[in-house]
Amino acid sequence: MNEREYLGLQNRRRFLREAAGGLGMAALGDLLTADKLTAASADSMTPRQPHFPGKAKHVIYMFMEGGPSQYELFDEKPVLRQWHGKPLPESMTKEMKLAFIKPTAAVMASQFKFARHGKSGMALSELLPRLGTCADDLTLVRSMQTDAFNHHPGQLLLFTGSIQFGRPSMGSWVTYGLGSESQNLPGFVVLTSGRGTSGGASNFGSGFMPSHFQGTVFRNSGDPILYLSNPPGVSRDFQHETLESVNALNAHRYETTGDAEIASRISSYELAFRMQMAAPDLLDFSKEPAAIREMYGVDSEDKDLKQYASNCLLARRLVERGVRFVLMMDASWDHHGRLNKELPKRCKKIDQPTAALIKDLKQRGLLDETLLVWGGEFGRTPMVEMRRPNDVESAGRDHHPNAFSMWMAGGGFKGGYTHGKTDDLCLNVAEDPVHVHDLQATILKQLGFEHARLTYRHTGRDFRLTDVHGKFISKLVG
């Protein structure tokens, strides 16, 4: 809302309030509806109906920040061995968008083997043996495409539908459309692991939507949110009385201004008060059976594995309690160097907990209504990146937006299905391309939304997650 709109709204409200109480209240309701600030949209906790019954009710987005290499994990390319150590012809590379290397860089073949898994015979890398046991629950997309070849723009496009700042993230769109089934926890929760993301908070911000639609970052030990507990000497009764007084002042100000951020503030204060009772129990993994803790690896002495495993178990507990969207950001996949040493290490940290999450959701009857998405913002190049010339161990891969892999599970997606193909060198998609806008549209479809109709009006325009692009990919769903 700009200053002119604000002053205009103020003048209308002042006139209606002073003209007559009943008329003022009726007009206020009309104004709130016109401004898309109805009771339902002003409170992210209110469950709302989608355009049609969706297959999925929750999303766990397992974001591997940095861009996992499809060559080593999901898309075996034996032809690379024929080119290993040699540059590709200019005709193959002249259209490539490269961040650090030159098109003349030599090709690097993968040193890791692939094997077929499950009844579907899905081909996966030896680096992900536990995930291989879940092959028949996976939808593996080998034909992903994006428009951005650097991290931050790529992450913005993946999560907000635009490389411009200030747009709502995917989790914000989902909670805006569906609300939440939990009254005591945020509708959109963020869990982090690894070294930190390029996109940071822009991956889970609410943009021009009210701030209660943004993601709330949780820790996986101690208090989920810092300072959630009351300080010494502050009783719950005193806090409740203080909250009521503050909310009364905020409500009066909201009635005067109609500022959506005031409504968000009221909602946030009330949610924080309720979370003080619900959140500590959320992180009490001691109530989980020993077999479940062992399956995830939450008691591991390996710090990195334990961190990621705790996030996976926490994600399951969050959706069990009605949280709508869980974003897990694991920031350790940008392998410009030491790929053959660092990638196996990272896979070992995430393979067991990821497979455990799929199996645990399935055995609890939650996989059908919970959509898991796993992948990064782009893939990697077939050409090698050598940050230390002549040092073979320093070899890595550059960013590659033209063709990469992701997988989904649950939420009505087709299990045991491999979608799309890339050319022999995975330079480009050869069959059934899936742009990130198409992925966004398909996720929304499974949640019950036509992506072109889920809009939010801002500065005189109806915005949507898929911007002006995107199409539902029917082959991906069962």
Secondary structure, DSSP 4 states (H G I P E B T S, - for coil): --HHHHHHHHHHHHHHHHH-HHHHHHHHHHHHHHTT--HHHH-TTS----SS--S-SEEEEEEETT---HHHHT---TTHHHHBTSBPPHHHHTT---SSS-TTPBB------EEEETTTTEEEETT-HHHHTTGGGEEEEEEEE-S--SHHHHHHHHHHSSSSTTPPPHHHHHHHHH--S-SSS-SEEEEEEES--SSGGGGT--TTS-GGGS-EEE-SSSSSSTT-SPPTT--HHHHHHHHHHHHHHHHHHHHHH--HHHHHHHHHHHHHHHHHHHHHHHT-GGGS-HHHHHHHTTT-S-HHHHHHHHHHHHHHHHHHTT--EEEEEEE----SS-HHHHHHHHHHHHHHHHHHHHHHHHHTT-TTTEEEEEE-S-EEEEEEEESSTT-GGGEEEEEE-SSEEEEEESTTB-TTEEE-EE-TTSSSEEES-EEHHHHHHHHHHHHT--TTT--EEETTEEE-TTTT-----GGGB-
